[in-house]
């Protein structure tokens, strides 16, 4: 059974950095075709794709947020980490960790974690 | 960078009716990697359709996807009460972007 679970702070202050961890089970981060993406959703708004790391360690970023994002993985812990710098209140929202496969799109989603940016 | 525009923004229909949701891309989706998701309040999205027209595991056959080039459609043949939700289209792989969503509401 594939599961993904996000963890991290619920509240961050403006200008601080956010670090979110996704712990996965039921699949290997190094299996061919496996990809983990972070997607966020401000309250009442649309989904926004942020970043992705592939089984071969290739990394891809939202072009608008590229300078603020870093994605990495620790295969020994089955974890993917997203770091976002210089947080702003507009970054408030639910952050989802997801699994994407080569052809099938985002087939599994974590429950999401709500991050609020406020002083 | 591909921009996806979904229409209409809100669609008001009754159970039993046919629902047709549109997704238009700013350039051709040459890879064919176009997906549709359903999201209900307080829940994570759920994959319905991938690669334009393939149904995900467990998705009822009243959901179907079609299209090519820049124009794509999600069709719900006969609406059930549980189908009223927000629907998103997405280009995945590389690049990766979502549309702004269509809210399917009860008339």
Interface residues (C-beta under 8 A of the other chain):
Chain A: X37 X39 X46 X47 X48 X49 X52 X60 X63 X96 X100 X102 X103 X104 X105 X106 X107 X109 X110 X111 X112
Chain B: X1 X33 X35 X37 X39 X44 X45 X46 X47 X50 X51 X54 X56 X57 X88 X90 X92 X93 X94 X96 X97 X98 X99 X100 X101
